Amino acid sequence: MNFIKIERQDRVVTVTLHRPEVLNALSSGLLAELVEALRPLDRDPGTGCFVITGSERAFAAGADIKEMEPKTSVEMFAEDYFAGWDAFAALRTPKIAAVSGYALGGGCELAMMCDIILAGESATFGQPEIKLGVIPGIGGTQRLTKLVGKAKAMDLILTGRTMSAQEAERAGLVSRVVPDDRLTAEAAAIAATVASYGKPAAMAAREAVERALEVGLREGLLFERRSFHALFATEDQSEGMAAFREKRAPRFTGR
Ligand code: CO8
């Protein structure tokens, strides 16, 4: 692999974006590697959580501008440029973005495709595409608006300004802000906690929360209830409730 590094620690798989010379600009090559590496890991019951991270200076400074620049509209349309990112968003194992430095354009959009965004104090978020004569193209106008509301999304997307980790936390984009030197350890600890639970419940939980962004309340509640019912077919449900009754720690198996 040329553009990413992958490490496994028990049930947690950490992916580090690694194109330091271009601040982890998200090229087609990087996307292909990411999806090819993560798809089989996603299906592996031994994978309980992904952590996606970058460098201290940049989570990712956006889609690769130099790759996009020469393309024509017809080429963009024919390739359905960026459609491949849907495969990343569709991974069903919980994903944590551990963000330090720049998370701009596609970088911010990649973070928003994750289930939890943990930010170091240096993290900077923004959708500066307007400065390039375009608009966000990997979900920024949609996910950012759903996550932080129209007022803040319009402000960021129309001015191209950046926001700090603290502002992003206040806006509801970021789950937690931690000191930069604690980012890796905190992300690992959160991931280990998520991965310690039964994977079917974790997958169902994130899927149901995602639904809240997509459908009306009645449909969402029904989806949640049906998923809840379905989890009563799992050994983890019997084990989790028996362990509570017996006042002991549960031993989840993902079955
Ligand atoms: N793509 C390609 N190369 C990049 C990118 C990028 N997004 N960002 C940085 N680089 C490269 C720079 O060109 C530079 O390379 P070189 O050394 O060869 O000149 C190297 O990384 C280091 O960058 P800088 O020297 O600029 O570092 P600074 O610390 O001075 O500045 C910034 C850092 C502020 C992050 C600055 O690099 C910057 O503004 N980057 C671009 C940010 C941006 O605009 N991102 C949005 C990209 S567009 C997008 O993500 C979605 C597009 C949707 C299009 C829809 C089409 C369908």
Residues whose N, C-alpha, C, O or C-beta is under 5 A from the ligand:
A	BS01	CO8	E21 V22 L23 A25 A61 G62 A63 D64 I65 K66 Y102 L104 G105 G106 P128 E129 V134 I135 P136 G137
